[in-house]
């Protein structure tokens, strides 16, 4: 395979690789670093013998991310806060297969929130953790005291950490909420999302 085809093949799979690394590492900057590392390995590889470039790239990315997680384990063991992945806008222009993977992840997350949190807890959690509203604004929106919102946010985080997977399959309501969430994340308008 000549070098221009090697570059084209890798470029065609770049967003796919970023999505894998981001979901495994939870950090967009680390995901970008891993993509660069896979690129270096891809360049050294004799690609003529590779039957499925996508499978080879996916395997290389997963191995590198696992190695990264093992080497960074002691850092997370010393961290006492709640681990929340960085928000990612890297896949805004993503191909349909990336968007579908992302939608599945979000749908599972919303299904988990539906099962675990009460409506007010969901709103407080989303406003604080996703949209970065301060407690005063969050309290005004949900009609609770600021101190109460702090407790609700703390309790919601603890409940979500305790229940890492939903017990049921995603339903149509969760898929509909994902659409509202993606729209709210893109525009900053959270009114439709808060009606849920």
MODELLER restraints for C-alpha pairs under 7 A, 6 or more apart:
rsr = mdl.restraints
at = mdl.atoms
rsr.add(forms.Gaussian(group=physical.xy_distance, feature=features.Distance(at['CA:1:A'], at['CA:47:A']), mean=6.10, stdev=0.5))
rsr.add(forms.Gaussian(group=physical.xy_distance, feature=features.Distance(at['CA:1:A'], at['CA:48:A']), mean=5.30, stdev=0.5))
rsr.add(forms.Gaussian(group=physical.xy_distance, feature=features.Distance(at['CA:13:A'], at['CA:54:A']), mean=6.89, stdev=0.5))
rsr.add(forms.Gaussian(group=physical.xy_distance, feature=features.Distance(at['CA:15:A'], at['CA:91:A']), mean=6.74, stdev=0.5))
rsr.add(forms.Gaussian(group=physical.xy_distance, feature=features.Distance(at['CA:15:A'], at['CA:94:A']), mean=6.60, stdev=0.5))
rsr.add(forms.Gaussian(group=physical.xy_distance, feature=features.Distance(at['CA:16:A'], at['CA:98:A']), mean=6.13, stdev=0.5))
rsr.add(forms.Gaussian(group=physical.xy_distance, feature=features.Distance(at['CA:17:A'], at['CA:35:A']), mean=6.45, stdev=0.5))
rsr.add(forms.Gaussian(group=physical.xy_distance, feature=features.Distance(at['CA:17:A'], at['CA:58:A']), mean=6.69, stdev=0.5))
rsr.add(forms.Gaussian(group=physical.xy_distance, feature=features.Distance(at['CA:17:A'], at['CA:61:A']), mean=6.77, stdev=0.5))
rsr.add(forms.Gaussian(group=physical.xy_distance, feature=features.Distance(at['CA:18:A'], at['CA:31:A']), mean=5.67, stdev=0.5))
rsr.add(forms.Gaussian(group=physical.xy_distance, feature=features.Distance(at['CA:18:A'], at['CA:32:A']), mean=6.51, stdev=0.5))
rsr.add(forms.Gaussian(group=physical.xy_distance, feature=features.Distance(at['CA:18:A'], at['CA:35:A']), mean=6.46, stdev=0.5))
rsr.add(forms.Gaussian(group=physical.xy_distance, feature=features.Distance(at['CA:21:A'], at['CA:31:A']), mean=4.72, stdev=0.5))
rsr.add(forms.Gaussian(group=physical.xy_distance, feature=features.Distance(at['CA:21:A'], at['CA:34:A']), mean=6.88, stdev=0.5))
rsr.add(forms.Gaussian(group=physical.xy_distance, feature=features.Distance(at['CA:21:A'], at['CA:61:A']), mean=6.85, stdev=0.5))
rsr.add(forms.Gaussian(group=physical.xy_distance, feature=features.Distance(at['CA:21:A'], at['CA:65:A']), mean=6.41, stdev=0.5))
rsr.add(forms.Gaussian(group=physical.xy_distance, feature=features.Distance(at['CA:22:A'], at['CA:28:A']), mean=5.70, stdev=0.5))
rsr.add(forms.Gaussian(group=physical.xy_distance, feature=features.Distance(at['CA:22:A'], at['CA:31:A']), mean=5.12, stdev=0.5))
rsr.add(forms.Gaussian(group=physical.xy_distance, feature=features.Distance(at['CA:24:A'], at['CA:65:A']), mean=6.72, stdev=0.5))
rsr.add(forms.Gaussian(group=physical.xy_distance, feature=features.Distance(at['CA:25:A'], at['CA:31:A']), mean=6.85, stdev=0.5))
rsr.add(forms.Gaussian(group=physical.xy_distance, feature=features.Distance(at['CA:25:A'], at['CA:65:A']), mean=6.87, stdev=0.5))
rsr.add(forms.Gaussian(group=physical.xy_distance, feature=features.Distance(at['CA:26:A'], at['CA:85:A']), mean=4.27, stdev=0.5))
rsr.add(forms.Gaussian(group=physical.xy_distance, feature=features.Distance(at['CA:26:A'], at['CA:86:A']), mean=6.15, stdev=0.5))
rsr.add(forms.Gaussian(group=physical.xy_distance, feature=features.Distance(at['CA:27:A'], at['CA:85:A']), mean=6.03, stdev=0.5))
rsr.add(forms.Gaussian(group=physical.xy_distance, feature=features.Distance(at['CA:27:A'], at['CA:86:A']), mean=5.49, stdev=0.5))
rsr.add(forms.Gaussian(group=physical.xy_distance, feature=features.Distance(at['CA:28:A'], at['CA:86:A']), mean=6.69, stdev=0.5))
rsr.add(forms.Gaussian(group=physical.xy_distance, feature=features.Distance(at['CA:28:A'], at['CA:88:A']), mean=6.49, stdev=0.5))
rsr.add(forms.Gaussian(group=physical.xy_distance, feature=features.Distance(at['CA:34:A'], at['CA:61:A']), mean=6.98, stdev=0.5))
rsr.add(forms.Gaussian(group=physical.xy_distance, feature=features.Distance(at['CA:34:A'], at['CA:64:A']), mean=6.92, stdev=0.5))
rsr.add(forms.Gaussian(group=physical.xy_distance, feature=features.Distance(at['CA:38:A'], at['CA:60:A']), mean=6.52, stdev=0.5))
rsr.add(forms.Gaussian(group=physical.xy_distance, feature=features.Distance(at['CA:38:A'], at['CA:61:A']), mean=6.30, stdev=0.5))
rsr.add(forms.Gaussian(group=physical.xy_distance, feature=features.Distance(at['CA:106:A'], at['CA:178:A']), mean=6.33, stdev=0.5))
rsr.add(forms.Gaussian(group=physical.xy_distance, feature=features.Distance(at['CA:107:A'], at['CA:170:A']), mean=6.28, stdev=0.5))
rsr.add(forms.Gaussian(group=physical.xy_distance, feature=features.Distance(at['CA:107:A'], at['CA:174:A']), mean=5.67, stdev=0.5))
rsr.add(forms.Gaussian(group=physical.xy_distance, feature=features.Distance(at['CA:107:A'], at['CA:175:A']), mean=5.61, stdev=0.5))
rsr.add(forms.Gaussian(group=physical.xy_distance, feature=features.Distance(at['CA:107:A'], at['CA:178:A']), mean=6.05, stdev=0.5))
rsr.add(forms.Gaussian(group=physical.xy_distance, feature=features.Distance(at['CA:108:A'], at['CA:170:A']), mean=6.04, stdev=0.5))
rsr.add(forms.Gaussian(group=physical.xy_distance, feature=features.Distance(at['CA:110:A'], at['CA:174:A']), mean=5.68, stdev=0.5))
rsr.add(forms.Gaussian(group=physical.xy_distance, feature=features.Distance(at['CA:111:A'], at['CA:166:A']), mean=6.30, stdev=0.5))
rsr.add(forms.Gaussian(group=physical.xy_distance, feature=features.Distance(at['CA:111:A'], at['CA:170:A']), mean=5.57, stdev=0.5))
rsr.add(forms.Gaussian(group=physical.xy_distance, feature=features.Distance(at['CA:111:A'], at['CA:174:A']), mean=5.68, stdev=0.5))
rsr.add(forms.Gaussian(group=physical.xy_distance, feature=features.Distance(at['CA:112:A'], at['CA:165:A']), mean=6.38, stdev=0.5))
rsr.add(forms.Gaussian(group=physical.xy_distance, feature=features.Distance(at['CA:112:A'], at['CA:166:A']), mean=4.59, stdev=0.5))
rsr.add(forms.Gaussian(group=physical.xy_distance, feature=features.Distance(at['CA:113:A'], at['CA:122:A']), mean=6.71, stdev=0.5))
rsr.add(forms.Gaussian(group=physical.xy_distance, feature=features.Distance(at['CA:115:A'], at['CA:166:A']), mean=6.95, stdev=0.5))
rsr.add(forms.Gaussian(group=physical.xy_distance, feature=features.Distance(at['CA:116:A'], at['CA:159:A']), mean=6.74, stdev=0.5))
rsr.add(forms.Gaussian(group=physical.xy_distance, feature=features.Distance(at['CA:116:A'], at['CA:160:A']), mean=6.78, stdev=0.5))
rsr.add(forms.Gaussian(group=physical.xy_distance, feature=features.Distance(at['CA:117:A'], at['CA:156:A']), mean=6.57, stdev=0.5))
rsr.add(forms.Gaussian(group=physical.xy_distance, feature=features.Distance(at['CA:120:A'], at['CA:142:A']), mean=6.99, stdev=0.5))
rsr.add(forms.Gaussian(group=physical.xy_distance, feature=features.Distance(at['CA:121:A'], at['CA:152:A']), mean=5.95, stdev=0.5))
rsr.add(forms.Gaussian(group=physical.xy_distance, feature=features.Distance(at['CA:121:A'], at['CA:153:A']), mean=6.81, stdev=0.5))
rsr.add(forms.Gaussian(group=physical.xy_distance, feature=features.Distance(at['CA:121:A'], at['CA:156:A']), mean=5.96, stdev=0.5))
rsr.add(forms.Gaussian(group=physical.xy_distance, feature=features.Distance(at['CA:123:A'], at['CA:194:A']), mean=6.13, stdev=0.5))
rsr.add(forms.Gaussian(group=physical.xy_distance, feature=features.Distance(at['CA:124:A'], at['CA:138:A']), mean=6.48, stdev=0.5))
rsr.add(forms.Gaussian(group=physical.xy_distance, feature=features.Distance(at['CA:124:A'], at['CA:149:A']), mean=6.81, stdev=0.5))
rsr.add(forms.Gaussian(group=physical.xy_distance, feature=features.Distance(at['CA:124:A'], at['CA:153:A']), mean=6.03, stdev=0.5))
rsr.add(forms.Gaussian(group=physical.xy_distance, feature=features.Distance(at['CA:125:A'], at['CA:153:A']), mean=5.48, stdev=0.5))
rsr.add(forms.Gaussian(group=physical.xy_distance, feature=features.Distance(at['CA:125:A'], at['CA:156:A']), mean=6.50, stdev=0.5))
rsr.add(forms.Gaussian(group=physical.xy_distance, feature=features.Distance(at['CA:127:A'], at['CA:133:A']), mean=5.35, stdev=0.5))
rsr.add(forms.Gaussian(group=physical.xy_distance, feature=features.Distance(at['CA:127:A'], at['CA:138:A']), mean=6.58, stdev=0.5))
rsr.add(forms.Gaussian(group=physical.xy_distance, feature=features.Distance(at['CA:128:A'], at['CA:134:A']), mean=6.56, stdev=0.5))
rsr.add(forms.Gaussian(group=physical.xy_distance, feature=features.Distance(at['CA:135:A'], at['CA:146:A']), mean=5.68, stdev=0.5))
rsr.add(forms.Gaussian(group=physical.xy_distance, feature=features.Distance(at['CA:135:A'], at['CA:149:A']), mean=6.57, stdev=0.5))
rsr.add(forms.Gaussian(group=physical.xy_distance, feature=features.Distance(at['CA:135:A'], at['CA:150:A']), mean=6.89, stdev=0.5))
rsr.add(forms.Gaussian(group=physical.xy_distance, feature=features.Distance(at['CA:136:A'], at['CA:146:A']), mean=5.67, stdev=0.5))
rsr.add(forms.Gaussian(group=physical.xy_distance, feature=features.Distance(at['CA:139:A'], at['CA:145:A']), mean=5.65, stdev=0.5))
rsr.add(forms.Gaussian(group=physical.xy_distance, feature=features.Distance(at['CA:139:A'], at['CA:146:A']), mean=5.15, stdev=0.5))
rsr.add(forms.Gaussian(group=physical.xy_distance, feature=features.Distance(at['CA:139:A'], at['CA:149:A']), mean=6.05, stdev=0.5))
rsr.add(forms.Gaussian(group=physical.xy_distance, feature=features.Distance(at['CA:180:A'], at['CA:192:A']), mean=6.55, stdev=0.5))
rsr.add(forms.Gaussian(group=physical.xy_distance, feature=features.Distance(at['CA:180:A'], at['CA:193:A']), mean=5.52, stdev=0.5))
rsr.add(forms.Gaussian(group=physical.xy_distance, feature=features.Distance(at['CA:181:A'], at['CA:193:A']), mean=6.17, stdev=0.5))
rsr.add(forms.Gaussian(group=physical.xy_distance, feature=features.Distance(at['CA:184:A'], at['CA:190:A']), mean=5.14, stdev=0.5))
rsr.add(forms.Gaussian(group=physical.xy_distance, feature=features.Distance(at['CA:184:A'], at['CA:193:A']), mean=7.00, stdev=0.5))
